[in-house]
């Protein structure tokens, strides 16, 4: 039984999943949109939205908290200098997930997750 176990395991340990979410979030912040499996996109959405909410405050504490997950300096700077001010008036919902069909190799459901315009 999976009592009090929220989220998807994605066939990974906790450390591996955290590393996956960090790398996907960094790619999404740098590029603005990425294509991945639907399950990973659905798991990534709240992870990235919490980071953007931290970036809206722009404080040193928020930057250090976000720095735990976004370890590339360029991506962290973009998060706080561009994305935070862009979504300053928006109360949430910074990303969009679009289903793109099945992957040819294994038939996995694919999705495109992108940052919406502020």
HELIX and SHEET records of a PDB file:
HELIX    1   1 UNK A   14  UNK A   31  1                                  18    
HELIX    2   2 UNK A   38  UNK A   57  1                                  20    
HELIX    3   3 UNK A   60  UNK A   67  1                                   8    
HELIX    4   4 UNK A   73  UNK A   78  1                                   6    
HELIX    5   5 UNK A   79  UNK A   83  3                                   5    
HELIX    6   6 UNK A   84  UNK A   86  1                                   3    
SHEET    1   A 3 UNK A  33  UNK A  37  0                                        
SHEET    2   A 3 UNK A 109  UNK A 115 -1                                        
SHEET    3   A 3 UNK A  95  UNK A 102 -1                                        
END                                                                             
